[in-house]
Amino acid sequence: MISDRFDRAALPSPTKYFAEIGNPLRGRGSWRNALCPFHRDTKPSLRVKADTGAFRCMVCGARGGDVLAFHMQRTGKKFANAAGDLGAWT
């Protein structure tokens, strides 16, 4: 029997993920900035933790704990499909 499972270690790094979707992280340090895709943003208001992908928009309040949560919100996909998109569902 083949079982599906989630592999957190297979998630892309936040820096790589945001660069690949055309919204690179800016700045230095553990928290970096990006444009928020959840509202009309002209100045980077999305704060992203570079090592975990935790994020929070300082304008619209969108937030989550990792790259997967961001991808789910951005695409509207459910957990397994979003994890599959990111190569973390085997």
Backbone as numpy.savetxt, mean C-alpha at the origin, in Angstrom:
# Nx Ny Nz CAx CAy CAz Cx Cy Cz
-4.67 -32.51 -1.33 -5.51 -31.33 -1.33 -4.62 -30.09 -1.33
-4.92 -29.16 -2.18 -4.16 -27.92 -2.27 -4.90 -26.85 -1.48
-4.19 -26.18 -0.61 -4.83 -25.12 0.16 -4.20 -23.78 -0.20
-5.04 -22.78 -0.23 -4.56 -21.43 -0.49 -4.06 -20.85 0.83
-3.00 -20.07 0.73 -2.51 -19.44 1.95 -1.86 -18.11 1.63
-1.83 -17.27 2.63 -1.25 -15.94 2.53 0.18 -15.98 3.03
1.08 -15.37 2.26 2.50 -15.30 2.64 2.90 -13.84 2.76
2.83 -13.31 3.97 3.15 -11.89 4.22 4.54 -11.53 3.72
5.49 -12.44 3.83 6.87 -12.17 3.41 6.98 -11.91 1.91
5.99 -12.35 1.15 6.02 -12.16 -0.30 5.47 -10.80 -0.75
4.92 -10.02 0.18 4.42 -8.69 -0.20 5.59 -7.83 -0.66
5.37 -6.97 -1.67 6.45 -6.09 -2.12 6.76 -5.03 -1.06
7.97 -4.50 -1.12 8.31 -3.41 -0.20 7.45 -2.20 -0.56
7.10 -1.39 0.41 6.30 -0.19 0.12 6.95 0.71 -0.93
8.26 0.87 -0.85 8.97 1.72 -1.81 8.79 1.19 -3.23
8.95 -0.10 -3.39 8.79 -0.72 -4.72 7.34 -0.63 -5.19
6.40 -0.96 -4.32 4.99 -0.94 -4.68 4.55 0.45 -5.16
4.85 1.47 -4.38 4.41 2.82 -4.74 5.09 3.31 -6.02
6.34 2.95 -6.23 7.02 3.31 -7.48 6.34 2.63 -8.66
5.98 1.36 -8.51 5.36 0.60 -9.60 3.98 1.12 -9.97
3.25 1.69 -9.03 1.93 2.22 -9.36 2.00 3.68 -9.80
3.22 4.21 -9.93 3.40 5.58 -10.43 3.22 6.65 -9.38
3.37 6.29 -8.13 3.21 7.24 -7.03 4.37 7.05 -6.05
5.59 7.40 -6.47 6.75 7.12 -5.62 6.72 7.86 -4.29
7.29 7.21 -3.29 7.40 7.82 -1.97 8.48 8.89 -2.00
8.22 10.00 -1.34 9.16 11.12 -1.31 9.65 11.34 0.11
10.87 11.83 0.20 11.43 12.15 1.50 12.36 11.07 2.00
12.80 11.28 3.22 13.71 10.34 3.89 13.14 9.98 5.23
13.76 9.02 5.87 13.29 8.62 7.19 12.27 7.51 7.09
11.71 7.15 8.23 10.80 6.02 8.25 9.42 6.37 7.69
8.96 7.60 7.85 7.68 8.03 7.28 7.95 8.90 6.06
7.32 8.54 4.95 7.52 9.28 3.69 6.18 9.76 3.16
6.24 10.61 2.16 5.04 11.25 1.61 4.74 10.76 0.21
3.45 10.79 -0.14 3.00 10.47 -1.50 1.66 11.18 -1.71
1.26 11.28 -2.97 -0.06 11.82 -3.26 -1.10 10.78 -2.87
-2.18 11.23 -2.30 -3.24 10.31 -1.87 -4.19 10.05 -3.05
-4.39 8.78 -3.41 -5.29 8.47 -4.52 -6.76 8.43 -4.11
-7.06 8.64 -2.84 -8.42 8.52 -2.36 -9.19 9.84 -2.36
-8.51 10.92 -2.72 -9.16 12.21 -2.90 -8.31 13.02 -3.89
-8.83 14.13 -4.32 -8.09 14.97 -5.25 -6.95 15.63 -4.47
-5.73 15.20 -4.75 -4.57 15.63 -3.96 -3.56 16.32 -4.88
-3.14 17.51 -4.50 -2.13 18.23 -5.29 -0.81 18.37 -4.52
-0.90 18.25 -3.21 0.31 18.27 -2.36 0.31 16.95 -1.61
1.44 16.27 -1.55 1.46 14.95 -0.89 0.92 15.01 0.54
-0.21 14.35 0.75 -0.82 14.32 2.08 -0.86 12.91 2.65
-0.44 11.93 1.86 -0.42 10.55 2.32 0.92 10.27 2.96
0.90 9.81 4.21 2.13 9.44 4.92 2.22 7.92 4.91
3.39 7.40 4.51 3.58 5.96 4.39 4.83 5.57 5.17
4.71 4.55 6.01 5.87 4.04 6.75 6.65 3.16 5.79
7.89 3.54 5.52 8.69 2.91 4.47 8.98 1.44 4.72
9.02 1.00 5.96 9.36 -0.41 6.21 8.14 -1.32 6.27
7.00 -0.83 6.71 5.82 -1.69 6.86 4.72 -1.41 5.84
4.68 -0.20 5.31 3.61 0.17 4.39 2.39 0.73 5.09
2.44 0.85 6.42 1.33 1.49 7.13 1.14 2.88 6.53
-0.11 3.32 6.42 -0.35 4.61 5.76 -1.49 5.35 6.43
-1.46 6.67 6.25 -2.54 7.53 6.72 -2.52 8.81 5.91
-3.69 9.19 5.41 -3.82 10.47 4.71 -4.20 11.52 5.73
-3.46 12.60 5.74 -3.69 13.68 6.68 -4.87 14.56 6.28
-5.43 14.34 5.09 -6.57 15.14 4.63 -7.87 14.33 4.71
-7.93 13.19 4.03 -9.19 12.43 3.97 -9.32 11.36 5.04
-8.21 11.04 5.73 -8.27 10.07 6.82 -8.13 8.61 6.41
-7.91 8.33 5.12 -7.69 6.94 4.70 -6.50 6.39 5.46
-6.62 5.12 5.89 -5.50 4.56 6.65 -5.56 3.04 6.60
-4.40 2.45 6.90 -4.29 1.00 6.93 -2.92 0.59 7.41
-2.74 -0.72 7.59 -1.53 -1.20 8.24 -0.41 -1.70 7.36
-0.66 -1.86 6.05 0.40 -2.37 5.19 0.07 -2.15 3.72
0.96 -2.62 2.86 0.79 -2.46 1.41 -0.48 -3.18 0.94
-0.77 -4.32 1.53 -1.97 -5.07 1.14 -3.23 -4.27 1.44
-3.31 -3.67 2.61 -4.47 -2.85 2.97 -4.61 -1.68 2.01
-3.51 -1.06 1.64 -3.55 0.05 0.68 -4.06 -0.44 -0.67
-3.52 -1.56 -1.14 -3.93 -2.10 -2.45 -5.42 -2.47 -2.44
-5.89 -3.04 -1.35 -7.31 -3.38 -1.25 -8.18 -2.14 -1.35
-7.80 -1.07 -0.65 -8.58 0.16 -0.70 -8.50 0.81 -2.07
-7.32 0.80 -2.66 -7.12 1.45 -3.96 -7.87 0.75 -5.07
-7.91 -0.59 -5.04 -8.53 -1.36 -6.12 -9.94 -1.82 -5.82
-10.33 -1.81 -4.54 -11.65 -2.30 -4.16 -11.74 -3.82 -4.14
-10.60 -4.49 -4.18 -10.59 -5.95 -4.20 -10.61 -6.50 -2.78
-11.11 -7.72 -2.66 -11.11 -8.42 -1.39 -9.73 -9.00 -1.12
-9.52 -9.47 0.12 -8.21 -9.91 0.60 -7.49 -10.87 -0.34
-8.09 -12.01 -0.64 -7.40 -13.04 -1.43 -7.03 -12.53 -2.82
-7.92 -11.79 -3.47 -7.63 -11.27 -4.81 -6.53 -10.21 -4.77
-6.59 -9.34 -3.77 -5.55 -8.31 -3.64 -4.20 -8.95 -3.31
-4.20 -9.94 -2.41 -2.96 -10.63 -2.07 -2.40 -11.34 -3.29
-3.27 -11.90 -4.11 -2.84 -12.55 -5.35 -2.21 -11.56 -6.31
-2.79 -10.38 -6.43 -2.22 -9.32 -7.28 -0.79 -9.02 -6.88
-0.54 -9.05 -5.58 0.78 -8.68 -5.03 1.73 -9.87 -4.91
1.29 -11.04 -5.34 2.14 -12.22 -5.30 2.26 -12.85 -3.92
1.33 -12.57 -3.03 1.42 -13.06 -1.67 0.36 -14.12 -1.35
-0.36 -14.59 -2.37 -1.36 -15.64 -2.17 -0.93 -16.84 -2.98
-0.60 -17.92 -2.28 -0.11 -19.12 -2.97 -1.06 -20.28 -2.78
